Amino acid sequence: MMTSYSWALVIPLFMYGSLESPNFPDPYPTDTRRNWTISVPDGFRITLFFRHFDLEPSYLCEYDFVKVEADGEALALFCGKEETDTEAVPAQRVITSPRNTLSIQFVSDFSNEERFSGFVAHYSAVDIDECSEPGDEDPLCDHFCHNFIGGYYCSCRYGYQLHTDNHTCRVDCSGVVFRERSGVLSSVNFPAPYPKSSDCWYRIELEAGFRVQMNFDPRFDVESHPDISCPYDHLKIQAGSREFGPFCGDRSPGIIRTDSNIVSIQFHSDDSGENLGWRLSYSATGSQCPVPEAAPNAVMVPIQSEYTFRDHVVFSCQPGFILVQVRLRSKVDGAVVMFGRHDNSTLFGYLLLLFFYLSACLRYLSVFFSLCLPYLFICLPECSLIYFIFCLLVSLPFCLFSCPLFLCPPACGLPSRPLPHQVKRIVGGRSSEPGFFPWQVLLSVEDLSRVPEDRWFGSGALLSQSWILTAAHVLRSQRRDATVIPVVPHHVKVFLGLHNLRDKQTSTGRSVDQIVLHPDFQPDNYNNDIALLRLSEAAEFNRLVRPVCLPPDRPSSLLPNSLGLVAGWGISNASSNSSPLTSDLLQYVKLPVVPQDECQASYASRSVRYNITDNMFCAGFFQGGRDTCLGDSGGAFVMQAGRRWAVFGLVSWAGPEDCGSQRVYGVYTRVEKYLDWIQSHVQAAPWW
């Protein structure tokens, strides 16, 4: 009678070990069935290697065999001693379990006549690198996966928080409040996938009276379901008593108009999906208001077909007129009308902000009141008889302060169009717009006293209806010696209100009846490079022709790195490979004042012939590339003093390298050094 053997062995949690067939190295018994189950800790796999293998061969291993299984799946079936088409042996093969358990089964039939010796196998535990193994589902970690022996852990990018599931990265995106009248908000990372397991709350709060309008980007991608409305991720909007949404899928909500000034936006995401999210821009809309009416001789900016809640309109007078507030019987420098609520009712009226002259300096005072009269203010001719009578009738002390009988200062330094904040250079620079620099004049000079005759042009700054400020070297006759003789006055032509050089015939042209060069002008080093010329016929002020102010008579405002503007028709390209070209359109540039020691050092390093005196200053950039050039000589370097523009410098000289070269600053005449000299000729009252 034959005996059958069958048993199973569970190997405890050892990290390595070996197993062998029964009776090894003697022949294994017949009719035997034996099972081994190997387990190692979580986070490890098992590798199995057969050092010796000698079993009875059979077709497809029908008789004796060793089977290796894991999780109910056969990993290998071995028998025989040598590999054949129908029999597999382990040879040098290493078998690896997918997880932390492995089963080995040995089976022998009723015979072992050739006395096969069986097998010896070794096993060991190896760490699983969970982070590098591809998965069929979502990655183990949202952002970063870190492997260690026996396991792994997840972490998140800066600004994110690890969810309690220890896999998902979420963000804290609540409590954000938008109070600007327009803005943009979006899901985190848009247009990249938004964070999972997050609840984001956004709030738009505008001033009462406005209504919020939202415009969603066409790119809209929020996880959805084909049969159920937004069960996973969704976007909801609450505006007053109205609710919009929920929104999900790939169809943008488009434009949403609300009747509320407060809007709450909720965005929820679950723990799955890789959708790109959403973005919206919002703006404020207001109730339509009455169109304001400007008084005679007043200028209103901007002029629109309609005005809405909180729009602003600026009122000023044409040159030569004074703005007078009717109800307060006061002279004002300007008025800003703002449309707003009236007495907290649903009616909309006007709010007026006035700028007053107080004491000797310009101060600001805000006065708010509703619109009742046809005109809140009127424009009267400055220091005219009608204005003086108005002063006497309404306020004698105010009249004596604001309108002296013998002194009527012009409204200087006020462009007819506000200058933009961003400006570029003249060399390859930006064109001006008509009204930016109404004091800019073009000087066309002919010197017929020489043989051959010579012609050139320069720039100047209008100081009053009759006087122009410029550089002395622009008006000096070009002699071979160092004598300082001005050109003949009637050989100078002046063009006022000019923007395009091709439009000289449409600009205001004037001849000259007197030229005054500074008596101490030195043509060898351009010290005291300043001059005045008087027009033969007074200029008429208009939108394109206005005077510039002289600088205040106080300690210098030319602090290092303070910014000024220079305009001109000079060279608009500076390249050694091409001929310099002048610009047809008026150009302008913003330049910083250079510290005086750097100004002096930059030219002293080139030659002892260059002498920067206290009557000069430099402006420009160390790296070059932004500077004024030949043809802009005599042009004004202007800076803002309060709300007005004053001439602090005159384009004088630079060199010797090409215009705009590195550390070649433009040199300017320091106008504040010559205020007494200018006043002695022009007799213009200071505006300050």
MORAUR-V688677 format. One record per residue. SS is DSSP state (H for helix, E for strand, L for the rest). PSI is psi as a letter, one per 30 degrees, with the letter a starting at -180 (999 if undefined). Layout:
[[SS:PSI] [SS:PSI]]
This chain:
[[L:k] [L:k] [L:k] [L:k] [E:k] [E:k] [E:l] [E:k] [E:k] [E:j] [E:k] [L:a] [L:i] [L:k] [L:f] [E:l] [E:a] [E:l] [E:l] [E:l] [L:l] [L:k] [L:g] [L:k] [L:g] [L:l] [L:k] [L:l] [L:l] [L:l] [L:h] [E:k] [E:k] [E:k] [E:k] [E:k] [E:j] [E:k] [E:k] [L:l] [L:l] [L:k] [L:g] [E:l] [E:l] [E:k] [E:k] [E:k] [E:k] [E:j] [E:e] [E:k] [E:k] [E:j] [L:l] [L:k] [L:k] [L:l] [H:k] [H:g] [H:h] [L:f] [L:d] [L:k] [E:l] [E:k] [E:k] [E:k] [E:l] [E:k] [L:h] [L:g] [E:k] [E:k] [E:f] [E:l] [E:j] [E:k] [L:l] [L:a] [L:f] [L:l] [L:k] [L:a] [L:f] [L:g] [L:k] [L:k] [L:l] [L:e] [L:b] [L:g] [L:k] [E:k] [E:k] [E:k] [L:k] [L:f] [L:b] [L:g] [E:l] [E:k] [E:k] [E:k] [E:k] [E:k] [E:k] [E:k] [L:a] [L:f] [L:l] [L:h] [L:f] [L:g] [L:h] [L:k] [L:f] [E:b] [E:l] [E:k] [E:l] [E:k] [E:l] [E:l] [E:k] [E:k] [E:k] [L:k] [L:i] [L:f] [L:f] [L:f] [L:k] [L:k] [L:l] [L:f] [L:a] [L:l] [L:l] [L:e] [L:k] [L:e] [L:d] [E:k] [E:k] [E:j] [E:k] [E:l] [L:j] [L:f] [E:a] [E:l] [E:l] [E:l] [E:l] [L:l] [L:l] [L:k] [L:f] [E:l] [E:k] [E:k] [L:l] [L:f] [L:f] [L:g] [L:e] [L:k] [E:k] [E:l] [E:l] [L:j] [L:h] [L:l] [L:g] [E:k] [E:k] [E:k] [L:f] [L:l] [L:f] [E:l] [E:l] [E:k] [E:l] [E:l] [L:l] [L:k] [L:g] [L:k] [L:g] [L:l] [L:k] [L:l] [L:l] [L:l] [L:h] [L:l] [E:j] [E:k] [E:k] [E:l] [E:k] [E:k] [E:j] [L:l] [L:k] [L:k] [L:f] [E:l] [E:k] [E:k] [E:k] [E:k] [E:j] [E:k] [L:k] [L:f] [L:j] [L:k] [E:j] [E:k] [L:k] [L:a] [L:k] [L:f] [L:f] [L:k] [L:j] [L:h] [L:f] [L:d] [L:k] [E:l] [E:k] [E:k] [E:k] [E:k] [E:j] [L:b] [L:f] [E:k] [E:k] [E:k] [E:a] [E:l] [E:k] [L:a] [E:a] [L:g] [L:k] [L:k] [L:f] [L:b] [E:k] [E:j] [E:k] [L:l] [L:g] [L:l] [L:f] [E:k] [E:k] [E:k] [E:k] [E:k] [E:k] [E:k] [L:k] [L:a] [L:g] [L:l] [L:l] [L:h] [L:l] [L:f] [E:b] [L:l] [E:k] [E:l] [E:k] [E:l] [E:l] [E:k] [E:k] [E:l] [L:k] [E:k] [E:l] [L:k] [L:k] [L:l] [L:k] [L:k] [L:l] [L:k] [L:g] [E:l] [E:k] [E:k] [E:k] [L:l] [L:k] [L:l] [L:f] [L:l] [E:k] [E:l] [L:k] [L:g] [L:l] [E:k] [E:k] [E:k] [E:k] [E:l] [E:l] [L:l] [L:k] [L:g] [E:l] [E:k] [E:k] [E:k] [E:k] [L:e] [L:e] [L:f] [L:h] [E:k] [E:k] [E:l] [E:f] [E:l] [E:k] [E:j] [E:k] [E:k] [E:k] [E:a] [E:k] [L:j] [L:h] [L:g] [L:a] [L:f] [L:k] [E:k] [E:a] [E:k] [E:k] [E:k] [E:k] [E:k] [E:j] [E:k] [E:k] [E:k] [L:b] [L:f] [E:l] [E:j] [L:l] [L:k] [L:k] [L:k] [L:k] [L:k] [L:l] [L:l] [L:k] [L:e] [L:l] [L:e] [L:k] [L:f] [E:l] [E:l] [E:j] [E:k] [E:k] [L:k] [L:g] [L:l] [H:e] [H:e] [H:e] [H:e] [H:e] [H:e] [H:e] [H:e] [H:e] [H:e] [L:j] [H:e] [H:e] [H:e] [H:e] [H:f] [H:e] [H:f] [L:i] [L:k] [L:e] [L:g] [L:j] [L:i] [L:k] [L:l] [L:i] [L:l] [L:g] [L:j] [L:l] [L:f] [L:k] [L:k] [L:k] [L:l] [L:e] [L:k] [L:l] [L:a] [L:l] [L:e] [L:j] [L:h] [L:a] [E:k] [E:k] [L:l] [L:k] [L:k] [L:f] [L:e] [L:i] [L:f] [L:f] [E:k] [E:l] [E:k] [E:k] [E:j] [E:k] [E:k] [E:j] [L:g] [L:f] [L:l] [L:j] [L:l] [L:l] [E:k] [E:k] [E:l] [E:l] [E:a] [E:l] [E:l] [E:k] [E:k] [L:e] [L:a] [L:f] [L:f] [E:k] [E:k] [E:k] [E:a] [L:k] [H:e] [H:f] [H:e] [H:g] [E:k] [L:k] [L:i] [L:l] [L:f] [L:a] [L:g] [L:k] [L:j] [L:k] [E:l] [L:l] [L:k] [H:e] [H:g] [H:g] [E:k] [E:k] [E:k] [E:j] [E:k] [L:g] [L:k] [L:e] [E:k] [H:f] [H:f] [H:h] [H:e] [H:f] [H:f] [L:l] [E:j] [E:k] [E:l] [E:l] [E:k] [E:f] [E:k] [E:k] [E:j] [E:k] [L:k] [L:f] [L:g] [L:k] [E:j] [L:f] [L:e] [L:g] [L:g] [E:k] [L:h] [L:i] [L:k] [E:l] [E:k] [E:k] [E:k] [E:k] [L:f] [L:k] [L:k] [L:l] [L:k] [L:k] [L:a] [L:f] [L:f] [L:j] [L:l] [L:l] [L:l] [E:l] [E:l] [L:l] [L:k] [L:i] [L:l] [L:k] [L:k] [L:g] [L:i] [L:k] [L:k] [L:g] [L:l] [E:k] [E:l] [E:k] [E:k] [E:l] [E:l] [L:g] [L:a] [E:k] [L:f] [L:k] [L:j] [L:k] [L:f] [L:f] [L:l] [L:k] [L:k] [L:k] [E:l] [L:k] [L:e] [E:k] [L:k] [E:l] [E:l] [E:k] [E:k] [E:k] [E:k] [E:k] [L:k] [L:k] [H:e] [H:e] [H:e] [H:e] [H:e] [H:e] [H:e] [H:f] [H:e] [L:f] [L:e] [L:k] [L:f] [L:f] [L:k] [L:j] [L:j] [L:l] [L:f] [L:g] [E:l] [E:l] [E:l] [E:k] [L:a] [L:k] [L:e] [L:f] [L:a] [L:f] [L:j] [L:l] [L:l] [L:l] [L:k] [L:f] [L:g] [L:k] [L:f] [L:l] [E:k] [E:j] [E:k] [E:l] [E:k] [E:j] [L:b] [L:f] [E:l] [E:k] [E:l] [E:j] [E:f] [E:l] [E:k] [E:k] [E:d] [E:l] [L:l] [L:a] [L:f] [L:l] [L:l] [L:k] [L:g] [L:l] [L:k] [L:g] [L:j] [L:l] [E:k] [E:k] [E:k] [E:k] [E:j] [H:e] [H:f] [H:f] [H:g] [H:e] [H:e] [H:e] [H:e] [H:e] [H:f] [H:e] [H:e] [L:h] [L:k] [L:k] [L:k] [L:f] [L:999]]
